[in-house]
Amino acid sequence: MEKNKKKDIFDDILEGSEEDSIPGIEDLTELLYRRGQPSTEASTKKSVRVPKQKRKEIRPAKKKVTYYIPENIFVELGEAKAKIKVMVPKELKSRVSMSRIVELALSSIFRELGIKGQKSSLVKDILRESQKK
């Protein structure tokens, strides 16, 4: 990497990059969260492979965005990814990415906002946060 060129870590989050900032950290994190989880390797289910051409037709268009989040949230997101990878069957591990986690979390928050409106957790948290300032 060039001396003056900055690395955009959000590219890794949004693109779901498997590149670790520390070699082997994902394997170590997976081991840490594996305790008490049933082994998914004993599963005899075979994954159904969809041709790459077909997968592209199924996926909705996506837009790359960059937002700033506190470092502790970034760390929790990485930990959540590792925990989820331990919980899902082997054939689904490749579909677990930070981008997908963020997408599903936001969808859930927006669904609650649509249903509860002003009583949603999001609005309550924003109001509570603004009162602290």
Summary of the structure (lengths in Angstrom):
residues: 133
radius of gyration: 18.2
end to end distance: 40.1
largest distance: 54.4
contacts: 243
relative contact order: 0.12
helix: 61%
strand: 0%
